[in-house]
Amino acid sequence: CLRLVLAGGLDERLPEQVACHAELLAEAGALGLQECVELRTNVSAEERGALFARAGAVVYTPSFEHFGIVPLEAMAAGRPVI
């Protein structure tokens, strides 16, 4: 299967983040995609570099950030950004 890696911070003190994380895991399981979907939280700079190196593309979705470093890091790694 094509792997989907969702990487980002998770603040376990924020109930809405914990609920969203649980919902994503549950939805992947309900769809039978648990082997194809990986949720990575609080990724280190080293891990982020390794994820970029293996990525076919990077999707950047924050709606409240007008500019982010992630797209620049992805482009520096030679990965297309959506």
C-alpha positions in Angstrom: 0.0 0.0 0.0 1.0 3.6 -0.4 2.1 4.8 3.0 0.6 8.0 4.5 2.7 9.5 7.3 1.1 12.2 9.3 3.8 14.0 11.4 3.3 16.8 13.8 3.2 17.8 17.4 0.8 16.4 19.9 0.2 18.2 23.1 -1.4 15.6 25.4 -2.6 18.5 27.7 -5.0 19.6 25.0 -8.1 17.4 24.8 -8.9 18.5 21.3 -5.5 17.3 20.0 -5.8 14.0 21.9 -9.3 13.5 20.5 -8.2 14.2 17.0 -5.3 11.8 17.2 -7.6 9.1 18.5 -10.1 9.8 15.8 -7.5 9.5 13.1 -6.3 6.2 14.4 -9.8 4.9 14.7 -10.7 6.0 11.2 -7.6 4.3 9.7 -8.5 1.1 11.6 -12.2 1.3 10.5 -11.1 1.6 6.9 -8.6 -1.3 7.2 -5.7 1.1 6.6 -3.9 0.8 9.9 -0.9 -0.8 8.1 -0.8 2.1 5.6 -1.2 5.1 7.9 1.4 6.1 10.4 0.9 8.9 13.0 4.2 10.4 14.1 4.1 12.9 17.0 6.8 15.3 18.3 9.3 14.4 15.5 12.9 15.4 16.1 14.9 17.2 13.5 16.8 14.0 12.7 13.6 12.0 12.3 12.1 14.9 10.2 15.0 14.7 7.8 14.6 11.0 7.4 10.9 11.4 6.7 11.6 14.0 4.0 14.3 11.7 2.5 11.7 8.9 2.1 8.7 11.1 1.1 7.3 11.1 -2.4 5.6 14.4 -1.6 4.8 16.6 1.3 1.3 17.9 2.0 1.2 21.0 4.1 -2.3 21.8 5.5 -2.2 24.4 8.4 -5.0 26.9 7.7 -3.9 29.4 10.3 -0.2 29.7 9.3 0.5 32.1 6.4 4.0 30.8 6.1 5.7 27.7 7.5 9.2 26.2 7.6 8.0 22.7 6.7 7.5 23.5 3.0 10.9 25.1 2.8 12.5 22.1 4.5 10.7 19.8 2.1 11.8 21.8 -1.0 15.4 21.8 0.4 15.2 18.0 0.5 14.0 18.0 -3.1 10.5 17.0 -2.4 7.4 18.4 -4.1 5.1 20.3 -1.7 1.3 20.3 -2.0 
